[in-house]
Every structure is written in C-alpha cells, then in structure tokens.
Amino acid sequence: MHTRRARRYSKNIGTKIESLNDALDQFEHDLTTQQHTGERLEDTTKRLGRLRDGVRISFDKEEYEKLIGELRNSITDLKTLREQAAEKQKAKKQPTSGQCARKPPAKEFSSYCAIRRASKALHEALVTAWSSSDAARHRVGLFVDARVEKEVLMDLIVLCIGHASDRCVRLQVRSETLDCADSSLLTPTSLLADSNSSGCPRKRQKVHFSSSTCSEDSRASDGSSSLQLPRAGAQRCTTFDLRTSRDMCSELARHRKVSCIGHIDTPGQETFRHSFYPCGLSMPRNLIGPGNLMPMDEILSRSIDRSLTVVEQLRLARTLVVAVLKFHSTPWLGEYWRIQDLSFLREADLSGCLKTLHIRVEVMPRQHLQKQMEVGIDGVRIRNMASCQSIREAQRTFGIRNLTLHSLGVVLLQIGCWSRIPADDVERVRRFSEQNTRLGSKYMDLTQKCLECDFGYGKDLNKSQLQKAIYDNLVCELETMIMSLDIRDEDEDE
C-alpha cells in the first residue's frame, strides 16, 4: 500500500517537473521572442517588468489619477508662491512701468525751455560776431549735455577754417538774460569806454529767466512753468566784448588760463549775455584737432557686441531724445536732420566716445545763408535752414506727421539695428522698423511712436503737451529699461 502511494506521488512529481520544464522552455522561447536584436537579456527583463507595472497601474487607475491630481495641485501652489515672491522682489528693486510719468515734472524737463532760448540766442550771437568775416568758415559743435545751474551752461567745439592755420578749441558758454533797463548800456562802444576807465568794479547786472518771455506753447500745461533762474546780485568786473575784436577766433584760442575770455550780447525780446570760458582742463588739446571729430554714422561700422552693452545703447538713445527736446526749433537742429549732423570726439574706447556727443553745424555770415546745400527725401528737395514749402510737400507725400520726430525715429532705429539706414529712403525705414533688434520689442515700439508721431497730443512740437508726452513716453520709459537692466547686471555680478 505504501509502495503504491509512493509510486503515485513519484508519478505526480514527474508530471509537475515535466510541466515546469515545458513552462520554462515556453518562457525562454517567449523571452527570446520579446528580446530585441542586440538587446541584453537583463535589459529585456527590465523592459518587460515595466510593461507588467503598466498593466498593474491600469487595474488601479483611479488611485493613480488621484495621486497625480494631488501632485499637480501642489505644483500649481508652488508656482503661485514663486510668482508672488518674484513680484515682491521686483517691486523692491525697480519702479513699475510708467512710474516716471506719474511723478511731478522733473527739474530736467523744466529746464528744456530755458536751454532752447539760450542756445538759439547763442547761435544768433555767433552769426552776428562772424558776419564781418568773408574768408573764414566756422564749424561749431554744441554738446548735447547743456544744463541749467545758475546760468545755462553749454559746451562748444569751434573749428575755424580759412585762417592761416586751422584752429579747433573747446569752450564753455554761460548764458544769462539781462534786464531790459540795463541792456542799453552793453553796446561795444560803451564797454570799450568803460574798460578804459578806472577799472573799478561795477554792479553786476540783474539776471533772470522770466516765464513771461516764453511763449504760451512753451509752458507746461500740467502746472510746470519754464525754469526760473535766480537773480545775480554779486559784484563783477566788466568783461571784454568779443564783438570789438578784429579776430575773435584768435581771441578764443589765445586765452587758456583766464577765468573769462569775453562775452557777446544779443539784444531782442530777451537780451542774453553769453560769456565764454576756456574748457581745456576737461578736454586735452590732443583730442580736439580737426581729425579727431567723428560723424556719428561712422561708429555704426564698429562691432557693437564687443564695444557696447545694451544699457549703453539705451543711454545713447535717451540722450538723443533729450537733445531733441532741448534743441528742436533752433538753428542747431533743423526740422529735417540726420545722423550725419551728430558727431563725437574720436576715442579708442567706444563707450567713452559716446559721452562726447555734439550737434555739428556750420555757422556762416548772413549773406551766405542762402547758399547752403540741399538734402532730399526720396527726391523731394529740402534746404537745411527750412524751405517750408518743400518740407510740407515731403510730409504730404510720405504721410510724415512731424519731420523732426521722424528724423529722431530714424536715428533711434539705426541705434537699435546698429547699422546705417538711409534717412531719405522712407520705405526702407518702415521695413526696418517692423523688425526686432537686440534692444527688444519695447524699444521698437518707442521707435514707431517717433516715426508716426503717435503720442496723442497732435503733431506740433512747439506745444508743451506734446513735449511732455515725449518726455513721459520716451525718456522715462528708456530710463526704466536702463534701470531694469542695470539691476539685472548687478544681480548677475553678485
């Protein structure tokens, strides 16, 4: 009986082992079938294990979907927290867009009217002083960093052409207005007589900038009036009237160590006195020769990636916008102007070169003004000193609302693209304005505003509302972009 039971068990075990061998053979066959060409057996096993896990997940789908939903909610909460933290950090470091525009009018903006009036009178003074000279020509560069302190301070480079030897000298001009009651005493004859007298100090003329002399259009409609300068009550000796000099250029170049070289008075609705001072200390003589004056379009041929940062490009753009607000409607900046009208002092360092930006004009005697060369906009001829009829024809032909702002937009576009773009090719300018540059889409939007005069306050640049809109929408926006990039650069340095 025990023997029979043992045989039965042995037979069953043999059957099980045989079935197991068959199963192993089948498994080996299936595994070989699933194995990819060149795949190791271990890799095949892992891959099949992942497949098994996928089958298991399909049976527990609801549980896994619940866990995935909780994970997504946690990720969303974390993202929200990070965005809130970034906004708080940003609010601490930089102003929000348009914050400059909500501030009261800056002192800088309030000074632009005084600078315009003084610079216009200075040009008149130079034309008058050089009217007796037929042989000599004079190229004058007016630095765009004109400012108002107690007086209007303007730096000049004067290049005299036609003398025995060409001269190039840098000067500082301090302009102030004189009371009408005292202006009659400031003729060249009376000044010469006074200089031959005992030489006793005379009472300093009262000086001020009166808002009444500025037109209604030049006053800011939002409550900011033209800048008031303090009256001068100090004592001063009479300076030399440069109009009495036989050779004013030699006079300007000769005196390099005196406190004041001399002055020129310009009578009119406002009588200005322009006092000339040497500026040799801030500008070495070897940097102001005729060969060291470089037109602005020449720097566009230099590689920008290794020479200028984006911040420096934006600062240059801001400087040009401010220059237009200071000098528009003056002989220094014609209604139609080009990048060739701007110059720098030639330096090896391009970033240092940009600090010497000045407007270059040729000052000629009155009898030569009508001989100025013409420039054109796609075949429409325009004189530098404003042939109004030709200018209006160009504006109608090409739909240009304000030629001065269009000229500014073209120069801003060239700064953004860092390449020469013909200002008289309006179609090409418009194509380039639709492209993007390394300064970003915001900068190109500001450029478009200039090209189209799209500020919401008409097209007359003599209107204070339009001037203020340009200041808010261009100067302040560029300043915000500069501050943002400066902060980012500081964070990267840390």
C-alpha positions as CSV (number, residue, x, y, z in Angstrom):
1,M,0.0,0.0,0.0
2,H,2.8,2.4,0.9
3,T,4.6,1.3,-2.2
4,R,1.6,2.2,-4.4
5,R,1.3,5.6,-2.8
6,A,5.0,6.3,-3.3
7,R,4.7,5.4,-7.0
8,R,1.7,7.7,-7.4
9,Y,3.5,10.6,-5.7
10,S,6.5,10.0,-7.8
11,K,4.5,10.0,-11.0
12,N,2.7,13.2,-10.0
13,I,6.1,14.9,-9.2
14,G,7.5,13.7,-12.5
15,T,4.4,15.2,-14.3
16,K,4.8,18.5,-12.4
17,I,8.5,18.7,-13.2
18,E,7.8,17.9,-16.9
19,S,5.1,20.7,-16.9
20,L,7.6,23.0,-15.3
21,N,10.2,22.2,-17.9
22,D,7.7,22.8,-20.6
23,A,6.7,26.2,-19.0
24,L,10.4,27.2,-18.7
25,D,11.0,26.2,-22.3
26,Q,8.0,28.3,-23.3
27,F,9.1,31.2,-21.1
28,E,12.6,31.1,-22.7
29,H,11.0,31.0,-26.1
30,D,8.7,33.9,-25.3
31,L,11.6,35.8,-23.8
32,T,13.7,35.2,-26.8
33,T,10.9,36.4,-29.0
34,Q,10.4,39.6,-27.0
35,Q,14.1,40.3,-27.0
36,H,15.2,43.0,-29.5
37,T,18.1,42.5,-31.8
38,G,21.3,43.2,-29.9
39,E,19.5,43.6,-26.6
40,R,20.9,42.1,-23.5
41,L,18.8,39.6,-21.5
42,E,18.8,41.9,-18.4
43,D,17.5,44.8,-20.4
44,T,14.7,42.7,-21.9
45,T,13.7,41.6,-18.4
46,K,13.6,45.2,-17.2
47,R,11.6,46.3,-20.1
48,L,9.1,43.5,-19.5
49,G,9.0,44.5,-15.9
50,R,8.0,48.0,-16.8
51,L,5.3,46.5,-19.0
52,R,4.0,44.5,-16.1
53,D,3.9,47.6,-13.9
54,G,1.9,49.4,-16.6
55,V,-0.6,46.6,-16.6
56,R,-0.9,46.8,-12.8
57,I,-1.4,50.6,-13.0
58,S,-4.2,50.1,-15.4
59,F,-6.1,48.0,-12.8
60,D,-5.5,50.7,-10.2
61,K,-6.2,53.7,-12.5
62,E,-8.5,55.6,-10.1
63,E,-5.9,55.6,-7.3
64,Y,-3.1,56.7,-9.5
65,E,-5.2,59.5,-11.1
66,K,-6.0,60.8,-7.6
67,L,-2.3,60.9,-6.7
68,I,-1.4,62.6,-10.0
69,G,-4.1,65.3,-9.3
70,E,-2.7,66.0,-5.9
71,L,0.7,66.4,-7.4
72,R,-0.5,68.8,-10.0
73,N,-2.2,70.9,-7.3
74,S,0.9,71.1,-5.3
75,I,2.9,72.2,-8.3
76,T,0.4,74.9,-9.1
77,D,0.6,76.2,-5.5
78,L,4.3,76.3,-5.6
79,K,4.3,78.2,-8.9
80,T,1.9,80.8,-7.5
81,L,4.1,81.3,-4.4
82,R,7.2,81.7,-6.6
83,E,5.5,84.3,-8.8
84,Q,4.3,86.3,-5.7
85,A,7.8,86.2,-4.2
86,A,9.3,87.4,-7.6
87,E,6.8,90.3,-7.8
88,K,7.6,91.4,-4.3
89,Q,11.4,91.3,-5.0
90,K,10.9,93.2,-8.3
91,A,8.8,95.9,-6.5
92,K,11.7,96.5,-4.1
93,K,14.4,96.8,-6.8
94,Q,12.8,98.7,-9.8
95,P,10.0,101.1,-10.5
96,T,7.0,99.8,-12.4
97,S,6.5,100.8,-16.0
98,G,5.3,104.4,-16.3
99,Q,6.2,105.3,-12.7
100,C,8.4,108.2,-14.0
101,A,5.4,109.6,-15.9
102,R,3.3,109.7,-12.7
103,K,5.9,111.8,-10.8
104,P,5.8,115.6,-10.9
105,P,7.6,117.1,-13.9
106,A,11.3,116.6,-13.4
107,K,13.7,119.6,-13.0
108,E,15.4,118.3,-16.1
109,F,12.3,118.7,-18.2
110,S,11.5,122.1,-16.8
111,S,15.0,123.3,-17.9
112,Y,14.5,122.5,-21.6
113,C,12.7,125.7,-22.5
114,A,15.5,127.9,-21.0
115,I,18.1,125.8,-22.8
116,R,16.2,126.3,-26.1
117,R,16.0,130.0,-25.8
118,A,19.7,130.4,-24.7
119,S,21.0,128.1,-27.4
120,K,19.0,130.0,-30.1
121,A,20.4,133.3,-28.8
122,L,23.9,131.8,-28.8
123,H,23.7,130.9,-32.5
124,E,22.5,134.4,-33.3
125,A,25.4,135.8,-31.3
126,L,28.0,133.7,-33.3
127,V,26.4,134.6,-36.6
128,T,26.5,138.3,-35.7
129,A,30.1,138.2,-34.5
130,W,31.4,136.4,-37.6
131,S,29.3,138.3,-40.1
132,S,32.2,140.6,-41.0
133,S,34.4,137.6,-41.9
134,D,34.1,136.5,-45.6
135,A,37.2,134.2,-45.9
136,A,36.8,132.1,-42.7
137,R,34.2,129.4,-42.2
138,H,33.3,128.1,-38.8
139,R,32.1,124.7,-37.8
140,V,30.6,124.6,-34.3
141,G,29.8,121.5,-32.3
142,L,27.3,122.1,-29.5
143,F,27.5,119.3,-26.8
144,V,24.1,117.9,-26.0
145,D,24.6,117.9,-22.3
146,A,23.6,121.5,-21.9
147,R,22.3,122.2,-18.5
148,V,20.9,124.9,-16.2
149,E,22.6,125.8,-13.0
150,K,22.8,129.5,-12.1
151,E,23.1,130.1,-15.8
152,V,22.6,128.0,-18.9
153,L,25.9,126.1,-19.4
154,M,26.8,124.9,-22.9
155,D,30.0,123.4,-24.1
156,L,31.2,124.1,-27.6
157,I,33.9,122.9,-30.1
158,V,34.8,125.7,-32.5
159,L,36.7,124.7,-35.7
160,C,37.9,127.7,-37.7
161,I,38.5,127.1,-41.4
162,G,40.2,129.6,-43.6
163,H,42.7,131.1,-41.2
164,A,46.4,130.9,-41.6
165,S,46.2,127.7,-39.6
166,D,43.0,125.9,-38.8
167,R,42.1,126.1,-35.1
168,C,40.0,123.8,-33.0
169,V,39.2,124.9,-29.5
170,R,36.7,123.7,-26.8
171,L,34.9,126.4,-24.8
172,Q,32.2,126.6,-22.2
173,V,29.5,129.3,-22.7
174,R,27.5,130.6,-19.8
175,S,24.3,132.3,-20.9
176,E,22.1,134.6,-18.9
177,T,19.4,137.2,-19.6
178,L,19.9,140.9,-18.7
179,D,17.2,143.3,-17.6
180,C,15.9,145.5,-20.4
181,A,16.8,148.6,-18.4
182,D,20.5,147.6,-18.3
183,S,20.8,146.2,-21.8
184,S,21.2,149.6,-23.4
185,L,24.4,150.1,-21.5
186,L,26.0,147.0,-23.1
187,T,27.0,148.2,-26.5
188,P,30.5,147.6,-27.7
189,T,31.3,151.3,-27.6
190,S,30.2,151.8,-24.0
191,L,32.0,148.7,-23.0
192,L,35.3,149.9,-24.5
193,A,34.9,153.2,-22.8
194,D,34.2,151.5,-19.6
195,S,37.3,149.3,-19.9
196,N,39.5,152.4,-20.4
197,S,38.2,154.0,-17.2
198,S,39.5,153.5,-13.7
199,G,38.6,149.8,-13.8
200,C,36.5,149.9,-10.6
201,P,34.1,147.1,-10.2
202,R,30.6,147.8,-11.4
203,K,27.4,146.5,-10.0
204,R,26.5,143.1,-11.5
205,Q,23.6,143.2,-13.9
206,K,20.5,141.5,-12.7
207,V,19.9,138.3,-14.5
208,H,16.9,136.0,-14.6
209,F,14.8,133.8,-16.9
210,S,11.3,135.1,-16.9
211,S,8.4,132.8,-17.7
212,S,6.7,135.8,-19.4
213,T,9.3,135.6,-22.2
214,C,8.5,132.1,-23.0
215,S,5.5,131.6,-25.3
216,E,2.3,130.0,-24.0
217,D,3.2,126.9,-26.0
218,S,6.5,126.6,-24.2
219,R,4.8,126.4,-20.8
220,A,3.8,123.1,-19.5
221,S,0.1,122.8,-19.2
222,D,0.3,120.4,-16.3
223,G,1.4,123.1,-13.9
224,S,5.1,123.2,-14.7
225,S,6.3,126.6,-15.8
226,S,9.5,127.4,-17.5
227,L,12.5,127.3,-15.2
228,Q,13.2,130.4,-13.1
229,L,16.8,131.2,-12.6
230,P,18.0,133.2,-9.6
231,R,18.9,136.8,-10.0
232,A,22.6,137.5,-9.7
233,G,23.4,140.2,-7.2
234,A,27.1,139.8,-6.8
235,Q,29.8,142.2,-7.9
236,R,31.7,141.6,-11.1
237,C,34.1,143.5,-13.4
238,T,33.2,144.2,-17.0
239,T,34.5,141.6,-19.4
240,F,35.8,142.1,-22.9
241,D,33.2,142.4,-25.6
242,L,34.3,139.9,-28.3
243,R,32.4,141.8,-31.0
244,T,35.1,144.5,-30.8
245,S,37.9,142.1,-31.6
246,R,39.4,142.1,-35.1
247,D,39.9,138.3,-34.9
248,M,37.5,136.7,-32.4
249,C,38.8,133.2,-33.3
250,S,42.3,134.1,-32.2
251,E,40.9,135.7,-29.1
252,L,39.1,132.5,-28.2
253,A,42.1,130.3,-28.8
254,R,44.7,132.5,-27.2
255,H,43.3,132.8,-23.6
256,R,43.5,129.4,-22.0
257,K,44.2,130.3,-18.4
258,V,42.0,133.3,-17.8
259,S,38.7,133.0,-15.9
260,C,36.6,134.5,-18.7
261,I,37.7,135.2,-22.3
262,G,34.9,137.7,-23.0
263,H,31.3,137.9,-23.9
264,I,28.8,138.6,-26.6
265,D,25.4,140.2,-26.0
266,T,22.3,139.5,-28.2
267,P,19.5,142.1,-27.9
268,G,16.0,141.2,-28.6
269,Q,12.8,140.2,-26.7
270,E,15.3,138.8,-24.3
271,T,18.8,140.3,-24.1
272,F,21.2,137.5,-23.5
273,R,24.8,137.7,-22.4
274,H,27.0,134.8,-23.5
275,S,30.2,134.6,-21.5
276,F,33.0,132.4,-23.0
277,Y,35.3,130.4,-20.7
278,P,38.2,128.1,-21.6
279,C,37.5,124.4,-21.2
280,G,41.0,123.0,-21.6
281,L,41.1,121.1,-18.3
282,S,38.3,118.8,-19.1
283,M,39.4,118.2,-22.8
284,P,43.1,117.6,-23.6
285,R,44.2,119.5,-26.6
286,N,45.4,116.4,-28.4
287,L,41.7,115.2,-28.5
288,I,40.2,118.3,-30.2
289,G,42.0,118.5,-33.5
290,P,40.0,118.6,-36.7
291,G,41.0,114.9,-37.4
292,N,39.5,113.8,-34.1
293,L,35.9,114.8,-34.9
294,M,34.0,111.7,-36.0
295,P,30.5,111.7,-37.5
296,M,28.0,109.5,-35.6
297,D,27.3,107.3,-38.6
298,E,30.9,106.3,-38.6
299,I,30.6,104.5,-35.3
300,L,27.9,102.2,-36.7
301,S,30.7,100.5,-38.7
302,R,32.3,99.3,-35.4
303,S,31.4,96.0,-33.9
304,I,28.8,96.6,-31.2
305,D,29.0,93.1,-29.5
306,R,32.4,93.8,-28.1
307,S,32.2,97.5,-27.7
308,L,28.8,98.4,-26.2
309,T,26.4,96.9,-23.8
310,V,22.6,97.1,-24.3
311,V,22.5,99.6,-21.4
312,E,24.9,101.9,-23.2
313,Q,22.8,101.7,-26.4
314,L,19.7,102.6,-24.4
315,R,21.6,105.5,-22.8
316,L,22.6,106.8,-26.2
317,A,19.0,106.6,-27.3
318,R,17.8,108.5,-24.2
319,T,20.5,111.2,-24.8
320,L,19.3,111.8,-28.3
321,V,15.6,112.1,-27.3
322,V,16.6,114.7,-24.6
323,A,18.7,116.5,-27.2
324,V,15.7,116.9,-29.5
325,L,13.6,118.2,-26.6
326,K,16.4,120.7,-25.8
327,F,17.3,122.0,-29.3
328,H,14.3,121.5,-31.6
329,S,13.0,124.7,-33.3
330,T,16.6,126.2,-33.0
331,P,19.2,126.7,-35.7
332,W,21.2,123.9,-34.1
333,L,18.7,121.2,-35.0
334,G,16.8,121.6,-38.3
335,E,13.3,120.4,-38.8
336,Y,14.8,117.7,-41.1
337,W,18.0,116.4,-39.5
338,R,20.1,113.2,-40.0
339,I,22.6,111.1,-38.1
340,Q,25.4,112.9,-40.0
341,D,24.6,116.1,-38.1
342,L,25.8,114.4,-34.9
343,S,29.5,113.9,-34.1
344,F,31.8,112.5,-31.4
345,L,35.4,113.0,-30.4
346,R,37.3,110.1,-31.7
347,E,38.5,107.7,-28.9
348,A,39.7,104.1,-28.9
349,D,37.0,103.2,-26.3
350,L,33.6,103.4,-27.9
351,S,31.7,103.8,-24.6
352,G,33.9,106.8,-23.8
353,C,33.4,108.2,-27.2
354,L,29.6,108.3,-26.7
355,K,30.0,110.8,-23.9
356,T,31.2,113.4,-26.3
357,L,28.1,113.6,-28.5
358,H,27.5,117.0,-30.0
359,I,25.4,118.6,-32.8
360,R,27.6,119.9,-35.6
361,V,26.6,122.9,-37.6
362,E,28.4,125.3,-39.9
363,V,27.9,128.9,-38.8
364,M,28.1,131.3,-41.8
365,P,27.7,135.0,-42.2
366,R,24.1,136.1,-43.0
367,Q,25.0,136.8,-46.7
368,H,26.0,133.1,-47.1
369,L,23.0,131.5,-45.5
370,Q,21.1,131.2,-48.8
371,K,23.9,129.2,-50.3
372,Q,23.5,126.2,-48.0
373,M,23.5,122.8,-49.6
374,E,20.2,121.0,-50.2
375,V,19.3,117.5,-49.0
376,G,16.4,115.4,-50.1
377,I,13.8,112.9,-49.0
378,D,13.2,110.5,-51.9
379,G,13.6,113.2,-54.5
380,V,11.8,116.0,-52.5
381,R,14.4,118.7,-52.0
382,I,14.7,120.4,-48.6
383,R,17.0,123.1,-47.5
384,N,18.8,122.8,-44.2
385,M,17.5,126.1,-43.0
386,A,13.9,125.1,-43.7
387,S,12.3,125.6,-47.0
388,C,8.8,125.3,-45.5
389,Q,7.1,124.5,-48.8
390,S,9.5,121.6,-49.6
391,I,9.1,120.2,-46.1
392,R,5.3,120.3,-46.3
393,E,5.5,118.6,-49.7
394,A,7.6,115.8,-48.3
395,Q,5.3,115.3,-45.3
396,R,2.2,115.1,-47.6
397,T,3.9,112.7,-50.0
398,F,5.0,110.2,-47.3
399,G,2.5,110.8,-44.6
400,I,5.1,112.2,-42.1
401,R,3.2,114.0,-39.3
402,N,6.3,115.6,-37.7
403,L,9.6,115.7,-39.6
404,T,11.7,116.3,-36.5
405,L,10.3,113.4,-34.6
406,H,10.5,111.2,-37.8
407,S,14.2,112.1,-38.0
408,L,14.6,111.1,-34.4
409,G,12.8,107.8,-35.1
410,V,15.2,107.1,-37.9
411,V,18.3,107.7,-35.7
412,L,16.8,105.5,-32.9
413,L,16.2,102.8,-35.5
414,Q,19.8,103.0,-36.6
415,I,20.9,102.7,-32.9
416,G,18.7,99.7,-32.4
417,C,19.8,97.9,-35.6
418,W,23.3,99.3,-35.3
419,S,23.6,99.8,-39.0
420,R,23.4,102.6,-41.5
421,I,19.9,103.2,-42.8
422,P,19.3,105.9,-45.5
423,A,17.1,108.5,-43.8
424,D,15.8,109.6,-47.2
425,D,14.5,106.1,-48.1
426,V,11.2,106.2,-46.2
427,E,10.0,102.8,-47.4
428,R,13.2,101.1,-46.2
429,V,13.0,102.8,-42.9
430,R,9.5,101.5,-42.4
431,R,10.5,97.9,-43.3
432,F,13.4,98.1,-40.8
433,S,11.0,99.4,-38.1
434,E,9.0,96.2,-38.3
435,Q,12.0,94.0,-37.5
436,N,13.2,93.2,-34.0
437,T,16.6,94.1,-32.6
438,R,18.6,93.1,-29.5
439,L,17.1,96.0,-27.7
440,G,13.7,94.2,-27.7
441,S,10.2,94.8,-28.9
442,K,9.6,97.6,-26.3
443,Y,12.4,99.7,-27.8
444,M,11.0,99.2,-31.3
445,D,7.5,100.3,-30.1
446,L,9.1,103.6,-28.9
447,T,10.8,104.0,-32.2
448,Q,7.5,103.5,-34.0
449,K,5.9,106.2,-31.8
450,C,8.6,108.7,-33.0
451,L,8.3,107.7,-36.7
452,E,4.5,108.1,-36.6
453,C,4.3,111.0,-34.0
454,D,1.9,108.8,-32.1
455,F,1.8,110.4,-28.6
456,G,-1.9,111.5,-28.5
457,Y,-1.2,115.3,-28.4
458,G,-1.1,116.3,-32.1
459,K,2.0,117.0,-34.2
460,D,3.2,120.5,-33.2
461,L,6.4,120.0,-31.3
462,N,6.2,123.6,-30.0
463,K,3.2,122.5,-27.9
464,S,4.2,121.8,-24.3
465,Q,1.7,118.9,-24.1
466,L,3.5,117.0,-26.9
467,Q,6.9,117.8,-25.4
468,K,5.7,116.4,-22.0
469,A,4.2,113.3,-23.7
470,I,7.6,112.6,-25.4
471,Y,9.3,113.0,-22.1
472,D,7.0,110.6,-20.3
473,N,6.7,108.0,-23.1
474,L,10.3,108.0,-24.3
475,V,12.7,109.5,-21.8
476,C,11.0,107.9,-18.7
477,E,10.4,104.6,-20.5
478,L,14.0,104.4,-21.6
479,E,15.2,105.3,-18.1
480,T,13.0,102.4,-16.7
481,M,14.5,100.0,-19.2
482,I,18.0,101.1,-18.2
483,M,17.4,100.8,-14.5
484,S,15.9,97.3,-15.0
485,L,19.0,96.1,-17.0
486,D,21.4,97.7,-14.5
487,I,19.7,95.9,-11.6
488,R,19.9,92.6,-13.5
489,D,23.6,93.1,-14.3
490,E,24.3,93.8,-10.6
491,D,22.4,90.6,-9.6
492,E,24.5,88.6,-12.1
493,D,27.7,90.1,-10.8
494,E,26.8,89.1,-7.2
